[in-house]
Amino acid sequence: MRHVRFDVASLAVERVNVPLKAAYLLVAETDDSEHPQWECLAYALSLAPIPPGQYRVDLTSLDGRYFQGQALLVRSVDGAHVLRGAGPLDGINDTDLD
């Protein structure tokens, strides 16, 4: 399994900015997967939950990389949100997972 982690500077869910304390984008790939699997773990400043559902997610890493994809909300408790990729993640390069 190959994987990479990005520290996230900004997160938007359905193009609505989520002010963050901290967030991480984790991307993993196995030999038998069609595309890398990914997940975003975000700690928001607001404790308000995000309703269950599938969302467009836009992320910018601390080093300025932009990522976009569809994700399912796995958990949203006390400002901690887990969004799991529901398809490919635009912005990942083949060399990211070497």
N, C-alpha and C positions, 0 to 999 in steps of 0.2 A: 504494500500500500504506500502510495506517495501522498504527501499532504503539505499544505502551506497554511500559515496563519497571517492575517493582516489586521493591524490595529485600525479601527474605523474612526474617522474624524466626523463624518456626517451620515445620517440615515434618514431617508424619507420613505414613508409607507403610503402608497397611493398618492405620491407626490406631496405629502404633508410632512414637513420636517419634524423629526422627533429630537428635541433637545436631550443631549446625552451627558451622563457622567463618564461612561466608558462603553466601548463596544468592540467586538471581535468578529471577524469573518473567518471561518474555518472551511477549507476546501480539501477534499480527499478524492483520490482516484485509485481504482483497482483495475487489474488487467481485463476483467470481464464486464466493466461498466461502459455503457454507451457514452456517457458524459460524466464529468466529475460531480460528486455529491457535495453539497454545501449547506452551511448553517450559519446564521448570525445570532450571536448572543449579545443583547443590548441591555444596558442599565440606564434607564431614562431618568431625567430630573423629576418628572411627574410620576406619581404613583398610580395614575389612572390606567386601567387595563385597556388593552386593544381587544375588540371583540373577535371571537373565533372566525376564521375564514381564510381565503386565499387572497394574497395581495401582491401588487407590483412593489418591488423593493429596489430602491436606488441607494447605493453606498459609495462613499468616497473614503479612501484610505488616508492615513496620515501623510503618506508620501505622494498623494495626489492622484492615485489610480482611481478610475471610475468603474463600478460594477453595477449591473442591472439584471434582474430576473424575477420570476414569479415564485412566491414562497407561501407555505402554509404556516399559520400561527400554531405552534405546538403548545406554548405556555405563555401566560401573561399574568404575573403575580407581583404586586407591590413594586411596580416599575421595572421588573426584570422580564424581558421578552425573549422568547426563542422562536426564530423564524427559520424553517427548514425548506430548502430549495425544492420546488415542484417542477423542475426542469433545468435546462442549461442556465449557466450564469455568464452573461456577456461581460467581457473584460478580462477573463482568465486566458493566459497565454500557455501554449504547450510547454514552454520553458519554466513556468512557475512551479510545475510539479516534478521537476527532475530530482 
